Amino acid sequence: MQSEQQPRGEPVLARAVRILGAFTPEDPELSVSEVGRRARLHVATASRLIAAMVEQGLLARTTTGRVRIGVRLWELAQRASPTLGLREIAMPFLEDLHAVIGHHVQMGVLDGAEVLFVERLSARDAVINVTRIAGRLPLYASSTGLVLLAWSPPDLQEQVIAGPLPGFTPATITTPARLRSTLAGIRRQGYVICEGHIHADATGVAVPVRSGPDPAAAVVAGLSVIVPNDGRASSLVPALQAAARGIARRNSSLVQ
């Protein structure tokens, strides 16, 4: 029999958060038993909490009885999302960059030891890309994550450098020495090119997005493109940097 694994006296809200965390971009719909297993809850407890969350619109049931995130949760999140303003500011620049690149253009923000992707534009015949909006990747593994890590607090850098650093492909950075050297290079040159770090057929190119036009302004996001491994990645850096500067200027003018 499945037993609940939460601490004794755990608040209901904490259990509800675990239920919401059970859903992923790969698994947007789950059965009640799957939710319970992923949330480490007895199926009866999971069923009771899911019913209450469905009643409030935070979850919804499909015609087959499975469960998914509810529209009400999306509505509430949109009202208070700390990235909403940045996404709105960045979108015209992302669209222009996408028209030039013709593949994937995406933006991510720092969240713990991961990069959280808050926007992505793509095309039908674009190269493979595993990221998606609201998806996450470890900071050390992706181009967007690396530029965020390069300007993150020193204690976070040391935490990530200490590992573990599991590889996605043979090209992924998997040693502390290489990661430390890569971060120093990013700070020196202002961008990073990652050939085959997440998928062997794709190259990520990323630059930092700052809070304003001052070169010393805080880094608030990473802007990247995902293109084929065709040797042209370095030629895309100026376009990325121009877009990042445009976002920074626009952001600064609205904040003032």
C-alpha atoms as a printed R data frame, in Angstrom:
    type eleno elety resid chain resno       x      y       z
1   ATOM     1    CA   MET     A     1   0.000  0.000   0.000
2   ATOM     2    CA   GLN     A     2   1.282  3.457  -0.864
3   ATOM     3    CA   SER     A     3   2.011  5.596   2.195
4   ATOM     4    CA   GLU     A     4   2.261  9.356   2.468
5   ATOM     5    CA   GLN     A     5   5.867 10.508   2.660
6   ATOM     6    CA   GLN     A     6   5.388 14.136   3.694
7   ATOM     7    CA   PRO     A     7   6.506 15.280   7.171
8   ATOM     8    CA   ARG     A     8   3.981 14.964   9.970
9   ATOM     9    CA   GLY     A     9   1.801 18.048  10.130
10  ATOM    10    CA   GLU     A    10   2.790 19.258   6.673
11  ATOM    11    CA   PRO     A    11   0.522 22.142   5.589
12  ATOM    12    CA   VAL     A    12  -2.108 21.431   2.959
13  ATOM    13    CA   LEU     A    13  -0.633 24.200   0.810
14  ATOM    14    CA   ALA     A    14   2.708 22.380   0.666
15  ATOM    15    CA   ARG     A    15   0.949 19.252  -0.563
16  ATOM    16    CA   ALA     A    16  -0.951 21.276  -3.162
17  ATOM    17    CA   VAL     A    17   2.315 22.747  -4.434
18  ATOM    18    CA   ARG     A    18   3.748 19.245  -4.789
19  ATOM    19    CA   ILE     A    19   0.674 18.239  -6.787
20  ATOM    20    CA   LEU     A    20   1.160 21.183  -9.161
21  ATOM    21    CA   GLY     A    21   4.838 20.284  -9.447
22  ATOM    22    CA   ALA     A    22   3.934 16.792 -10.648
23  ATOM    23    CA   PHE     A    23   3.027 18.168 -14.082
24  ATOM    24    CA   THR     A    24   5.797 18.783 -16.605
25  ATOM    25    CA   PRO     A    25   5.953 20.041 -20.200
26  ATOM    26    CA   GLU     A    26   6.432 16.398 -21.225
27  ATOM    27    CA   ASP     A    27   3.518 15.180 -19.074
28  ATOM    28    CA   PRO     A    28   0.829 17.898 -19.013
29  ATOM    29    CA   GLU     A    29  -1.892 15.361 -18.200
30  ATOM    30    CA   LEU     A    30  -1.695 12.705 -15.483
31  ATOM    31    CA   SER     A    31  -3.963 10.194 -13.787
32  ATOM    32    CA   VAL     A    32  -4.793 10.732 -10.127
33  ATOM    33    CA   SER     A    33  -2.554  7.813  -9.138
34  ATOM    34    CA   GLU     A    34   0.339  9.242 -11.169
35  ATOM    35    CA   VAL     A    35  -0.092 12.601  -9.463
36  ATOM    36    CA   GLY     A    36  -0.091 10.905  -6.076
37  ATOM    37    CA   ARG     A    37   3.070  8.959  -6.853
38  ATOM    38    CA   ARG     A    38   4.946 11.998  -8.142
39  ATOM    39    CA   ALA     A    39   3.747 14.183  -5.265
40  ATOM    40    CA   ARG     A    40   4.577 11.459  -2.722
41  ATOM    41    CA   LEU     A    41   1.004 11.327  -1.461
42  ATOM    42    CA   HIS     A    42  -1.356  8.473  -0.712
43  ATOM    43    CA   VAL     A    43  -3.771  8.154  -3.607
44  ATOM    44    CA   ALA     A    44  -6.755  8.953  -1.348
45  ATOM    45    CA   THR     A    45  -5.098 12.165  -0.151
46  ATOM    46    CA   ALA     A    46  -4.139 13.097  -3.695
47  ATOM    47    CA   SER     A    47  -7.688 12.453  -4.905
48  ATOM    48    CA   ARG     A    48  -9.192 14.626  -2.166
49  ATOM    49    CA   LEU     A    49  -6.806 17.527  -2.795
50  ATOM    50    CA   ILE     A    50  -7.199 17.266  -6.571
51  ATOM    51    CA   ALA     A    51 -10.986 17.460  -6.230
52  ATOM    52    CA   ALA     A    52 -10.669 20.656  -4.172
53  ATOM    53    CA   MET     A    53  -8.198 22.167  -6.650
54  ATOM    54    CA   VAL     A    54 -10.476 21.301  -9.586
55  ATOM    55    CA   GLU     A    55 -13.346 23.038  -7.786
56  ATOM    56    CA   GLN     A    56 -11.200 26.191  -7.520
57  ATOM    57    CA   GLY     A    57 -10.082 25.993 -11.151
58  ATOM    58    CA   LEU     A    58  -6.423 25.366 -10.310
59  ATOM    59    CA   LEU     A    59  -6.674 21.932 -11.927
60  ATOM    60    CA   ALA     A    60  -9.051 20.557 -14.559
61  ATOM    61    CA   ARG     A    61 -10.209 17.096 -15.554
62  ATOM    62    CA   THR     A    62 -10.054 15.863 -19.124
63  ATOM    63    CA   THR     A    63 -12.847 13.888 -20.796
64  ATOM    64    CA   THR     A    64 -10.918 10.707 -19.950
65  ATOM    65    CA   GLY     A    65 -10.716 11.541 -16.249
66  ATOM    66    CA   ARG     A    66  -7.087 12.570 -16.257
67  ATOM    67    CA   VAL     A    67  -5.930 15.802 -14.624
68  ATOM    68    CA   ARG     A    68  -4.169 18.872 -16.026
69  ATOM    69    CA   ILE     A    69  -3.293 22.395 -14.892
70  ATOM    70    CA   GLY     A    70  -6.378 24.609 -14.863
71  ATOM    71    CA   VAL     A    71  -6.884 27.860 -16.743
72  ATOM    72    CA   ARG     A    72  -7.517 29.676 -13.459
73  ATOM    73    CA   LEU     A    73  -3.947 28.963 -12.337
74  ATOM    74    CA   TRP     A    74  -2.593 30.379 -15.592
75  ATOM    75    CA   GLU     A    75  -4.765 33.475 -15.147
76  ATOM    76    CA   LEU     A    76  -3.498 34.121 -11.624
77  ATOM    77    CA   ALA     A    77   0.108 33.533 -12.612
78  ATOM    78    CA   GLN     A    78  -0.137 35.982 -15.500
79  ATOM    79    CA   ARG     A    79  -1.261 38.753 -13.177
80  ATOM    80    CA   ALA     A    80   1.786 38.573 -10.938
81  ATOM    81    CA   SER     A    81   4.506 37.003 -13.070
82  ATOM    82    CA   PRO     A    82   7.806 38.826 -12.384
83  ATOM    83    CA   THR     A    83   8.891 38.035 -15.954
84  ATOM    84    CA   LEU     A    84   5.774 39.380 -17.686
85  ATOM    85    CA   GLY     A    85   7.097 42.917 -18.105
86  ATOM    86    CA   LEU     A    86  10.451 41.687 -19.369
87  ATOM    87    CA   ARG     A    87   8.783 39.386 -21.886
88  ATOM    88    CA   GLU     A    88   6.596 42.197 -23.205
89  ATOM    89    CA   ILE     A    89   9.600 44.496 -23.543
90  ATOM    90    CA   ALA     A    90  11.701 41.818 -25.231
91  ATOM    91    CA   MET     A    91   9.131 40.464 -27.683
92  ATOM    92    CA   PRO     A    92   9.638 42.987 -30.539
93  ATOM    93    CA   PHE     A    93  13.393 42.395 -30.394
94  ATOM    94    CA   LEU     A    94  12.930 38.623 -30.268
95  ATOM    95    CA   GLU     A    95  10.649 38.795 -33.293
96  ATOM    96    CA   ASP     A    96  13.179 40.837 -35.271
97  ATOM    97    CA   LEU     A    97  15.980 38.474 -34.297
98  ATOM    98    CA   HIS     A    98  13.862 35.468 -35.229
99  ATOM    99    CA   ALA     A    99  13.218 36.954 -38.675
100 ATOM   100    CA   VAL     A   100  16.973 37.181 -39.205
101 ATOM   101    CA   ILE     A   101  17.959 33.816 -37.687
102 ATOM   102    CA   GLY     A   102  15.127 31.643 -38.988
103 ATOM   103    CA   HIS     A   103  15.570 29.095 -36.205
104 ATOM   104    CA   HIS     A   104  14.901 29.211 -32.465
105 ATOM   105    CA   VAL     A   105  15.154 32.413 -30.426
106 ATOM   106    CA   GLN     A   106  14.609 32.162 -26.695
107 ATOM   107    CA   MET     A   107  15.022 34.001 -23.431
108 ATOM   108    CA   GLY     A   108  15.594 32.560 -19.981
109 ATOM   109    CA   VAL     A   109  15.971 33.816 -16.423
110 ATOM   110    CA   LEU     A   110  17.880 32.532 -13.426
111 ATOM   111    CA   ASP     A   111  15.903 30.375 -11.001
112 ATOM   112    CA   GLY     A   112  18.051 28.610  -8.431
113 ATOM   113    CA   ALA     A   113  20.596 26.414 -10.177
114 ATOM   114    CA   GLU     A   114  18.517 26.270 -13.353
115 ATOM   115    CA   VAL     A   115  17.566 28.469 -16.269
116 ATOM   116    CA   LEU     A   116  13.816 28.940 -16.644
117 ATOM   117    CA   PHE     A   117  12.800 29.686 -20.221
118 ATOM   118    CA   VAL     A   118  10.162 32.414 -20.289
119 ATOM   119    CA   GLU     A   119   9.831 32.919 -24.044
120 ATOM   120    CA   ARG     A   120  10.651 31.062 -27.251
121 ATOM   121    CA   LEU     A   121  10.009 31.686 -30.936
122 ATOM   122    CA   SER     A   122  10.524 28.899 -33.445
123 ATOM   123    CA   ALA     A   123   9.922 27.840 -37.032
124 ATOM   124    CA   ARG     A   124   8.571 24.697 -38.683
125 ATOM   125    CA   ASP     A   125  11.873 23.516 -40.151
126 ATOM   126    CA   ALA     A   126  14.118 24.774 -37.358
127 ATOM   127    CA   VAL     A   127  16.867 22.585 -35.906
128 ATOM   128    CA   ILE     A   128  15.945 20.371 -32.949
129 ATOM   129    CA   ASN     A   129  15.566 22.197 -29.642
130 ATOM   130    CA   VAL     A   130  14.650 20.517 -26.343
131 ATOM   131    CA   THR     A   131  13.701 23.719 -24.531
132 ATOM   132    CA   ARG     A   132  10.213 25.146 -24.314
133 ATOM   133    CA   ILE     A   133   8.400 27.948 -22.506
134 ATOM   134    CA   ALA     A   134   8.307 27.199 -18.754
135 ATOM   135    CA   GLY     A   135  10.914 24.501 -19.310
136 ATOM   136    CA   ARG     A   136  14.156 24.288 -17.357
137 ATOM   137    CA   LEU     A   137  17.742 23.204 -17.887
138 ATOM   138    CA   PRO     A   138  20.767 23.098 -15.571
139 ATOM   139    CA   LEU     A   139  22.785 26.311 -15.749
140 ATOM   140    CA   TYR     A   140  26.022 24.597 -16.784
141 ATOM   141    CA   ALA     A   141  24.518 22.719 -19.735
142 ATOM   142    CA   SER     A   142  22.916 25.329 -21.997
143 ATOM   143    CA   SER     A   143  24.154 28.537 -23.603
144 ATOM   144    CA   THR     A   144  21.441 30.615 -21.891
145 ATOM   145    CA   GLY     A   145  22.238 29.055 -18.538
146 ATOM   146    CA   LEU     A   146  25.961 29.642 -18.915
147 ATOM   147    CA   VAL     A   147  25.622 33.397 -19.495
148 ATOM   148    CA   LEU     A   148  23.342 33.609 -16.469
149 ATOM   149    CA   LEU     A   149  25.774 31.589 -14.379
150 ATOM   150    CA   ALA     A   150  28.717 33.717 -15.520
151 ATOM   151    CA   TRP     A   151  27.185 36.807 -13.862
152 ATOM   152    CA   SER     A   152  25.454 35.056 -10.960
153 ATOM   153    CA   PRO     A   153  26.521 35.442  -7.301
154 ATOM   154    CA   PRO     A   154  29.874 33.768  -6.528
155 ATOM   155    CA   ASP     A   155  28.333 31.324  -4.053
156 ATOM   156    CA   LEU     A   156  25.929 30.020  -6.714
157 ATOM   157    CA   GLN     A   157  28.785 29.698  -9.190
158 ATOM   158    CA   GLU     A   158  30.805 27.652  -6.717
159 ATOM   159    CA   GLN     A   159  27.789 25.489  -5.914
160 ATOM   160    CA   VAL     A   160  27.246 24.638  -9.587
161 ATOM   161    CA   ILE     A   161  30.959 24.201 -10.307
162 ATOM   162    CA   ALA     A   162  31.180 21.704  -7.445
163 ATOM   163    CA   GLY     A   163  28.745 19.504  -9.352
164 ATOM   164    CA   PRO     A   164  27.493 17.031 -10.110
165 ATOM   165    CA   LEU     A   165  27.707 17.901 -13.825
166 ATOM   166    CA   PRO     A   166  26.057 15.053 -15.754
167 ATOM   167    CA   GLY     A   167  26.430 15.217 -19.523
168 ATOM   168    CA   PHE     A   168  23.702 15.431 -22.131
169 ATOM   169    CA   THR     A   169  26.131 14.727 -24.993
170 ATOM   170    CA   PRO     A   170  29.902 14.151 -25.210
171 ATOM   171    CA   ALA     A   171  30.269 17.937 -25.711
172 ATOM   172    CA   THR     A   172  28.517 18.955 -22.472
173 ATOM   173    CA   ILE     A   173  30.710 20.597 -19.846
174 ATOM   174    CA   THR     A   174  31.181 17.943 -17.171
175 ATOM   175    CA   THR     A   175  34.296 18.988 -15.240
176 ATOM   176    CA   PRO     A   176  34.716 21.827 -12.707
177 ATOM   177    CA   ALA     A   177  37.918 23.065 -14.375
178 ATOM   178    CA   ARG     A   178  36.307 23.374 -17.793
179 ATOM   179    CA   LEU     A   179  33.214 25.063 -16.358
180 ATOM   180    CA   ARG     A   180  35.274 27.590 -14.422
181 ATOM   181    CA   SER     A   181  37.341 28.367 -17.522
182 ATOM   182    CA   THR     A   182  34.208 28.699 -19.675
183 ATOM   183    CA   LEU     A   183  32.596 31.158 -17.264
184 ATOM   184    CA   ALA     A   184  35.724 33.298 -17.228
185 ATOM   185    CA   GLY     A   185  35.734 33.310 -21.037
186 ATOM   186    CA   ILE     A   186  32.077 34.376 -21.156
187 ATOM   187    CA   ARG     A   187  32.704 37.316 -18.839
188 ATOM   188    CA   ARG     A   188  35.710 38.316 -20.949
189 ATOM   189    CA   GLN     A   189  34.099 38.110 -24.419
190 ATOM   190    CA   GLY     A   190  30.455 38.748 -23.525
191 ATOM   191    CA   TYR     A   191  28.891 35.701 -25.179
192 ATOM   192    CA   VAL     A   192  29.090 31.922 -25.401
193 ATOM   193    CA   ILE     A   193  28.814 29.396 -28.224
194 ATOM   194    CA   CYS     A   194  27.866 25.843 -27.231
195 ATOM   195    CA   GLU     A   195  28.211 23.339 -30.061
196 ATOM   196    CA   GLY     A   196  26.274 20.152 -29.370
197 ATOM   197    CA   HIS     A   197  26.036 20.622 -25.577
198 ATOM   198    CA   ILE     A   198  22.358 19.616 -25.353
199 ATOM   199    CA   HIS     A   199  21.868 17.871 -28.701
200 ATOM   200    CA   ALA     A   200  24.595 16.811 -31.103
201 ATOM   201    CA   ASP     A   201  22.928 18.536 -34.077
202 ATOM   202    CA   ALA     A   202  22.359 21.940 -32.475
203 ATOM   203    CA   THR     A   203  24.480 24.909 -31.438
204 ATOM   204    CA   GLY     A   204  23.407 27.428 -28.821
205 ATOM   205    CA   VAL     A   205  24.645 31.022 -28.922
206 ATOM   206    CA   ALA     A   206  23.795 33.272 -25.984
207 ATOM   207    CA   VAL     A   207  24.427 36.767 -24.641
208 ATOM   208    CA   PRO     A   208  23.395 38.449 -21.375
209 ATOM   209    CA   VAL     A   209  20.466 40.849 -21.187
210 ATOM   210    CA   ARG     A   210  21.127 43.630 -18.684
211 ATOM   211    CA   SER     A   211  18.732 45.806 -16.712
212 ATOM   212    CA   GLY     A   212  19.952 48.908 -18.545
213 ATOM   213    CA   PRO     A   213  22.429 50.144 -21.163
214 ATOM   214    CA   ASP     A   214  25.308 50.487 -18.680
215 ATOM   215    CA   PRO     A   215  27.794 47.621 -19.333
216 ATOM   216    CA   ALA     A   216  27.965 47.139 -15.567
217 ATOM   217    CA   ALA     A   217  24.180 46.856 -15.127
218 ATOM   218    CA   ALA     A   218  22.820 43.684 -13.589
219 ATOM   219    CA   VAL     A   219  22.143 40.708 -15.852
220 ATOM   220    CA   VAL     A   220  18.414 39.979 -15.755
221 ATOM   221    CA   ALA     A   221  18.108 37.345 -18.496
222 ATOM   222    CA   GLY     A   222  19.929 35.349 -21.114
223 ATOM   223    CA   LEU     A   223  19.084 35.706 -24.809
224 ATOM   224    CA   SER     A   224  19.978 32.824 -27.101
225 ATOM   225    CA   VAL     A   225  19.464 31.286 -30.506
226 ATOM   226    CA   ILE     A   226  19.578 27.576 -31.341
227 ATOM   227    CA   VAL     A   227  20.906 26.890 -34.844
228 ATOM   228    CA   PRO     A   228  22.378 23.956 -36.774
229 ATOM   229    CA   ASN     A   229  26.039 23.017 -36.401
230 ATOM   230    CA   ASP     A   230  26.911 24.619 -39.720
231 ATOM   231    CA   GLY     A   231  29.835 26.829 -38.701
232 ATOM   232    CA   ARG     A   232  27.980 30.143 -38.817
233 ATOM   233    CA   ALA     A   233  27.292 30.521 -35.104
234 ATOM   234    CA   SER     A   234  29.913 33.208 -34.489
235 ATOM   235    CA   SER     A   235  28.419 35.398 -37.226
236 ATOM   236    CA   LEU     A   236  25.164 35.587 -35.250
237 ATOM   237    CA   VAL     A   237  26.722 37.155 -32.148
238 ATOM   238    CA   PRO     A   238  26.406 40.810 -33.332
239 ATOM   239    CA   ALA     A   239  22.683 40.395 -34.007
240 ATOM   240    CA   LEU     A   240  22.162 38.850 -30.573
241 ATOM   241    CA   GLN     A   241  24.122 41.608 -28.861
242 ATOM   242    CA   ALA     A   242  22.161 44.288 -30.709
243 ATOM   243    CA   ALA     A   243  18.867 42.728 -29.608
244 ATOM   244    CA   ALA     A   244  20.087 42.451 -26.013
245 ATOM   245    CA   ARG     A   245  21.121 46.119 -26.016
246 ATOM   246    CA   GLY     A   246  17.724 47.100 -27.392
247 ATOM   247    CA   ILE     A   247  15.933 45.186 -24.640
248 ATOM   248    CA   ALA     A   248  18.181 46.785 -22.016
249 ATOM   249    CA   ARG     A   249  17.552 50.313 -23.300
250 ATOM   250    CA   ARG     A   250  13.804 49.746 -23.470
251 ATOM   251    CA   ASN     A   251  13.750 48.203 -20.009
252 ATOM   252    CA   SER     A   252  15.712 51.098 -18.552
253 ATOM   253    CA   SER     A   253  13.471 53.744 -20.126
254 ATOM   254    CA   LEU     A   254  10.321 52.144 -18.717
255 ATOM   255    CA   VAL     A   255  11.747 51.676 -15.239
256 ATOM   256    CA   GLN     A   256  12.838 55.315 -14.904
